[in-house]
Amino acid sequence: MQVKEAVEKASQYLPEIFESAQDKELRLEGVEKTDDGQFWKVTFSYSGDSHDAEGRVTLMGRMREYKTVKLRNDSGEFIGAQNGVLLAQL
């Protein structure tokens, strides 16, 4: 799978997994293929709630939620997702 396809697939999975991402404008924050070439890790952010929680960062007074989605490179299969900042350890 190429990088654009990995980003597209990850953006489709995200709102299915995290209710807080539904109907949000996703911003791509980072994408990385693992050293062994088996997985893609794609990190997005979107406007978050006003209360503090894991995976949320306040920048210049604006709350952003960060989520990383991990996909299998050969099939695009969903492997996992988590709260966190850029390219979180998944």
Secondary structure, 3 states (H helix, E strand, C coil): CCHHHHHHHHHHHHHHHCHHHCCCCCEEEEEEECCCCCEEEEEEEEECCCCCCCCEEEECCEEEEEEEEEEECCCCCEEEEEECCCCCCC
